[in-house]
Amino acid sequence: MKQNELKKLASEIAKNVVELLRQDDWKQPAENDELVCSNEAARILNISPAYLRQIKDKLPHVKRGEYKQGRILFRKADLVKYYTLL
């Protein structure tokens, strides 16, 4: 394969990856999804808020706001589902 063909292929792959990431449904909660704050999420999971902050990347969540001051919200249905798997 020539270098020009490789660049074109890499560009197409990158476009496809971006499109797939945009389709990731947990990042954009539906209007009827109940979102809860981290304190409520910790209560649902029966863990401390500090421990929830440590494991938050293992759970689907969305961040509302900018930079470090943004609020981290969790879908209540996802938390209940996760709790039943514990």
C-alpha positions as CSV (number, residue, x, y, z in Angstrom):
1,M,0.0,0.0,0.0
2,K,1.2,3.5,-0.8
3,Q,1.6,6.1,1.8
4,N,-1.2,8.2,0.2
5,E,-3.6,5.2,0.4
6,L,-2.6,4.6,4.0
7,K,-3.4,8.2,4.9
8,K,-6.8,8.0,3.2
9,L,-7.6,4.7,5.0
10,A,-6.5,6.2,8.4
11,S,-8.8,9.2,7.8
12,E,-11.8,7.0,7.0
13,I,-11.2,4.9,10.1
14,A,-10.9,8.0,12.2
15,K,-14.2,9.3,10.8
16,N,-15.9,5.9,11.6
17,V,-14.6,5.9,15.1
18,V,-15.8,9.4,15.8
19,E,-19.3,8.5,14.4
20,L,-19.4,5.4,16.7
21,L,-18.5,7.5,19.7
22,R,-21.2,10.0,18.9
23,Q,-23.7,7.1,18.9
24,D,-22.7,6.0,22.4
25,D,-26.2,6.2,24.1
26,W,-25.1,6.3,27.7
27,K,-23.3,9.6,27.3
28,Q,-26.4,11.3,26.1
29,P,-29.2,10.4,28.5
30,A,-32.7,10.3,27.1
31,E,-35.3,12.9,28.4
32,N,-37.0,10.3,30.5
33,D,-33.8,9.0,32.2
34,E,-33.7,9.9,35.9
35,L,-30.3,11.3,36.7
36,V,-29.1,11.4,40.3
37,C,-26.2,13.2,41.9
38,S,-23.2,11.4,43.4
39,N,-24.5,11.5,47.0
40,E,-27.8,9.8,45.9
41,A,-25.9,7.4,43.7
42,A,-23.7,6.4,46.7
43,R,-26.8,5.8,48.8
44,I,-28.3,3.6,46.1
45,L,-25.2,1.5,45.9
46,N,-24.8,1.5,49.7
47,I,-21.2,2.9,49.5
48,S,-19.6,6.1,50.7
49,P,-19.6,9.1,48.4
50,A,-15.8,9.1,48.6
51,Y,-15.6,5.5,47.3
52,L,-18.1,6.3,44.6
53,R,-15.7,9.1,43.4
54,Q,-12.9,6.5,43.2
55,I,-14.9,4.0,41.1
56,K,-16.9,6.5,39.0
57,D,-15.0,5.7,35.8
58,K,-16.3,2.1,36.1
59,L,-19.9,3.3,36.0
60,P,-21.7,5.1,33.2
61,H,-22.0,8.8,34.1
62,V,-22.4,12.2,32.5
63,K,-20.7,15.4,33.6
64,R,-22.7,18.6,33.5
65,G,-20.8,21.8,33.7
66,E,-17.3,22.9,32.9
67,Y,-13.9,21.8,34.2
68,K,-13.5,20.4,37.7
69,Q,-16.6,22.3,39.0
70,G,-18.9,20.2,36.8
71,R,-21.5,17.9,38.4
72,I,-21.2,14.2,37.9
73,L,-24.6,12.6,37.4
74,F,-25.5,8.9,37.1
75,R,-28.6,7.2,35.6
76,K,-30.6,5.7,38.3
77,A,-31.5,2.6,36.2
78,D,-27.8,1.9,35.5
79,L,-27.0,2.1,39.3
80,V,-29.8,-0.3,40.2
81,K,-28.5,-2.7,37.4
82,Y,-24.9,-2.4,38.7
83,Y,-26.0,-3.0,42.3
84,T,-27.8,-6.2,41.4
85,L,-24.6,-7.5,39.8
86,L,-22.5,-6.9,43.0
